[in-house]
Amino acid sequence: MADTVTRADAPAQTETVKPPRSKRSVLLTILAVVVVLGAIGYGVYYFTYASHFESTDNAYVGADTAQVTPLVSAPVLQVLVSETQTVAAGDVLVRLDDSDAKLALAQARADLERTNADLTRTRVDLSRRRALAPGGAVSADELTTAQNAYNTAVAAQAAAQARVDSAQLTLTRMTIRAPIGGVVSHKNVDIGQRVEAGAPIMVIAPIDDAYVDANFKEGQLRRMAAGQHVTLHADLYGNSVTYHGVIAGFSGGTGSAFSLIPAQNASGNWIKVVQRVPVRIHLDPAEVRAHPLRVGMSMNATVDLSSH
């Protein structure tokens, strides 16, 4: 009797037992939920915020530097600035030996005085002959000779005046001044050195008027336009300093198009490479003065596509 009851209850106990879920399947389910939620979150972030901005870290500080070159050849008498020194427009940078220039100016002025005397003499002589010509006391040939002498004296006086002006200009060029304000860079001139006309002796970098050239990929330019606002960070200061700028314009070609050896895309081994176009960004001068930059420094630029 007991055996019968036991055999009758056994199937009922077997039907109620369920295998437990494995730990791996639970973790996979959680991972799938996290991935889905992350994808949804990124989609919301992209369409509501990220899609309105374009960024690049291929950006560098630039400035319209001025190359200082002497306009005459002469020995260097004084060098009044040093590397990294800040100068204002018109400050004296270098003085050249002006001894020869002063002598040339003195000689030119002496020649001018002589031609002035000749001009006065021929003018008086011509006036006298013109006064005597109606009475027949002076022949036509004498009057013509006096007129030619006067014309020659006028031309000589003009040439002498031009030589004085040229000598004065040469003497003025013995003092080399800063064409713009900025920082003295790449100085390669010393006292006693003889400089040649047209040979660069230093560069003036106007760091207060710095700008940024940001190189964006082709696809990033689709919605960019001049006038859009840009936020920038320099590697020098990190995220602690934020610069604000405005897109001034776009280069007329890609960087490779203006390279020394442009790419030959018509060749048989052509491989497509995403090109970058330089975008000029003007910075806020007040921010640059507060946190100075240097030409060539790296920047990170982010363009607000909805700002224009």
C-alpha positions in Angstrom: 0.0 0.0 0.0 2.8 2.4 0.9 4.6 1.6 -2.3 1.5 2.5 -4.3 1.1 5.9 -2.7 4.8 6.7 -3.3 4.6 5.8 -7.0 1.5 7.8 -7.4 3.0 11.0 -5.8 6.3 10.8 -7.7 5.1 12.2 -11.1 3.4 15.2 -9.3 6.7 16.2 -7.7 8.6 15.9 -11.0 6.2 18.3 -12.8 6.6 21.2 -10.3 10.5 21.4 -10.4 11.8 24.2 -12.7 15.4 24.7 -13.8 17.0 27.9 -12.4 18.1 30.7 -14.9 21.9 30.8 -15.4 23.9 33.8 -14.1 25.3 34.4 -17.6 21.9 34.8 -19.2 21.0 37.4 -16.6 24.2 39.4 -17.2 23.6 39.3 -21.0 20.1 40.6 -20.5 21.4 43.5 -18.4 24.1 44.3 -20.9 21.6 44.4 -23.7 19.4 46.8 -21.8 22.4 49.0 -21.0 23.5 49.0 -24.7 19.9 49.9 -25.9 19.6 52.7 -23.3 23.1 54.0 -24.2 22.2 54.1 -27.9 18.9 55.9 -27.2 20.7 58.4 -25.0 23.4 59.0 -27.6 20.8 59.5 -30.3 18.9 62.0 -28.2 22.2 63.8 -27.4 23.3 63.9 -31.0 20.1 65.2 -32.5 19.4 67.7 -29.8 22.9 69.0 -29.2 26.0 67.4 -30.9 24.6 67.8 -34.4 24.7 71.6 -34.0 28.5 71.7 -33.6 31.6 70.8 -35.6 35.0 70.4 -33.9 38.6 69.9 -34.8 41.9 69.9 -33.0 43.8 70.6 -36.3 43.9 74.3 -35.6 46.9 76.7 -35.1 47.5 80.3 -34.1 48.6 82.6 -36.9 49.4 86.3 -37.4 50.3 88.7 -40.2 53.9 89.0 -39.3 56.2 91.7 -40.6 59.6 90.9 -41.9 62.1 93.6 -41.2 64.7 94.2 -44.0 67.1 97.1 -44.5 66.7 99.1 -47.6 70.4 100.0 -47.9 73.6 98.1 -47.4 75.7 99.4 -44.5 77.5 98.2 -41.3 75.4 97.9 -38.1 76.1 100.7 -35.6 73.5 99.8 -32.9 71.0 97.0 -32.2 68.4 98.4 -29.8 66.1 95.4 -29.4 66.5 91.8 -28.3 64.8 88.5 -29.1 61.3 88.3 -27.5 61.1 92.0 -26.8 57.8 93.8 -27.3 58.0 96.9 -29.5 55.5 99.5 -30.7 55.1 100.7 -34.3 57.8 103.2 -35.1 60.2 102.2 -32.4 63.9 102.2 -33.5 65.2 98.7 -34.0 68.6 99.1 -35.6 70.9 102.0 -36.5 73.3 101.7 -39.4 76.5 103.5 -39.9 75.5 106.7 -41.6 78.9 108.3 -42.2 78.9 107.7 -46.0 75.3 108.8 -46.2 76.0 112.1 -44.5 78.9 112.8 -46.8 76.8 112.0 -49.9 74.1 114.4 -48.6 76.6 117.2 -48.0 78.0 116.7 -51.6 74.5 116.7 -53.1 73.6 119.9 -51.2 76.8 121.6 -52.5 75.9 120.6 -56.0 72.5 122.1 -55.5 73.9 125.4 -54.3 76.1 125.6 -57.4 73.2 124.8 -59.8 71.1 127.4 -58.0 73.8 130.0 -58.6 74.0 129.0 -62.3 70.3 129.2 -62.6 70.2 132.7 -61.1 73.0 133.9 -63.4 71.4 132.5 -66.6 68.0 133.9 -65.6 69.5 137.4 -65.2 71.4 137.1 -68.5 68.3 135.9 -70.4 66.2 138.8 -68.9 68.8 141.4 -70.1 68.9 140.0 -73.6 65.2 139.9 -73.8 65.0 143.6 -72.8 67.7 144.6 -75.5 66.3 142.4 -78.3 63.5 144.8 -79.4 66.1 147.6 -80.1 68.3 145.3 -82.1 71.2 145.4 -79.7 71.0 141.6 -79.3 70.8 139.2 -82.2 68.4 136.4 -82.4 71.3 133.9 -82.1 72.5 135.4 -78.8 68.9 135.4 -77.4 68.6 131.7 -78.4 71.9 130.9 -76.8 70.8 132.6 -73.5 67.5 130.8 -73.6 69.3 127.4 -74.0 71.7 128.2 -71.2 68.8 129.0 -68.9 66.9 125.8 -69.8 70.1 123.8 -69.2 70.5 125.4 -65.8 66.9 124.6 -64.9 67.4 121.0 -65.7 70.7 120.9 -63.8 69.0 122.4 -60.8 66.2 119.8 -60.9 68.7 117.0 -61.1 70.7 118.4 -58.2 67.5 118.7 -56.1 66.7 115.0 -56.9 70.2 114.0 -55.7 69.6 115.8 -52.5 66.3 114.1 -52.0 67.8 110.7 -52.7 70.7 111.3 -50.3 68.3 112.5 -47.6 66.2 109.4 -48.1 69.3 107.2 -47.9 70.3 108.9 -44.6 66.7 108.3 -43.2 66.9 104.6 -44.1 70.0 104.3 -41.9 67.5 104.1 -39.0 65.4 101.0 -39.1 62.1 101.3 -37.3 59.4 98.7 -36.5 56.7 98.7 -39.2 54.1 97.3 -36.7 53.8 96.6 -33.0 54.5 93.1 -31.8 57.2 90.8 -30.4 60.7 90.6 -31.9 61.3 87.1 -33.3 64.0 85.4 -35.4 66.5 88.2 -34.9 69.8 87.6 -36.7 71.6 90.9 -36.7 74.5 92.0 -34.5 76.7 95.1 -34.0 79.5 95.4 -36.6 77.7 93.1 -39.1 77.3 94.5 -42.6 73.7 94.0 -43.7 72.6 93.9 -47.3 69.6 95.6 -48.7 66.7 93.2 -48.8 68.2 90.6 -46.4 65.8 89.8 -43.5 67.2 90.7 -40.1 64.2 90.0 -37.8 60.5 89.4 -37.7 57.8 91.3 -35.8 54.9 89.1 -34.7 51.7 91.1 -33.8 50.4 88.6 -31.1 47.6 91.0 -30.1 46.1 90.6 -33.6 46.4 86.8 -33.7 43.9 84.6 -35.5 43.4 80.9 -35.9 43.4 78.7 -39.0 41.3 75.7 -38.3 41.6 72.8 -40.8 38.2 71.1 -41.1 37.4 68.0 -43.1 35.3 68.4 -46.3 32.2 66.9 -44.8 32.3 69.2 -41.8 31.9 72.3 -44.0 28.4 71.5 -45.3 26.7 73.7 -42.8 29.4 76.2 -42.0 29.2 79.8 -43.0 31.1 83.1 -42.3 29.9 84.8 -39.2 29.3 81.7 -37.1 30.6 81.8 -33.5 33.5 79.6 -32.5 34.8 78.6 -29.0 38.4 77.7 -28.8 40.9 76.3 -26.2 44.6 76.5 -26.4 46.8 73.6 -25.4 48.8 76.2 -23.4 46.0 77.0 -21.0 43.8 73.9 -21.4 40.1 74.2 -20.7 40.7 76.8 -18.0 40.7 79.6 -20.6 38.0 79.8 -23.4 38.5 82.0 -26.4 35.6 83.3 -28.5 35.9 83.9 -32.2 34.0 84.3 -35.5 34.5 82.6 -38.8 35.9 85.2 -41.2 36.1 83.1 -44.3 37.3 79.9 -46.0 40.4 79.3 -48.0 40.2 79.1 -51.7 41.5 75.5 -51.8 42.5 72.5 -49.7 45.9 72.3 -48.1 47.1 69.7 -50.6 46.1 71.9 -53.5 48.5 74.6 -52.5 51.3 72.3 -51.4 54.7 72.4 -53.0 54.0 69.2 -54.9 50.2 68.9 -55.4 48.7 65.5 -55.5 48.2 63.9 -58.9 44.7 62.5 -58.6 44.7 61.4 -62.2 47.3 58.8 -61.7 46.5 55.1 -61.8 47.3 54.3 -58.2 44.9 57.0 -56.9 43.6 56.5 -53.3 40.9 58.8 -52.0 42.0 60.8 -49.0 39.6 63.1 -47.0 40.9 66.7 -47.6 40.9 69.5 -45.1 40.1 73.2 -45.9 41.6 76.0 -43.8 39.0 78.2 -42.1 40.1 81.6 -40.8 38.8 82.5 -37.4 39.1 86.0 -35.9 39.6 86.0 -32.1 38.4 88.6 -29.5 41.4 91.0 -29.1 40.6 91.6 -25.5 40.8 87.9 -24.7 44.0 87.6 -26.5 45.5 90.5 -24.6 44.4 88.9 -21.3 45.8 85.5 -22.2 48.5 86.0 -24.9 49.1 83.4 -27.6 52.1 82.7 -29.8 52.2 82.0 -33.5 52.0 78.3 -34.3 50.4 77.2 -31.0 47.8 74.4 -31.2 44.1 75.1 -30.6 40.9 73.1 -30.4 38.0 74.8 -32.2 34.3 74.1 -32.0 31.9 75.9 -34.4 28.3 76.6 -33.3 26.4 75.8 -36.5 23.1 77.3 -35.2 24.7 80.7 -34.5 24.1 82.1 -38.0 
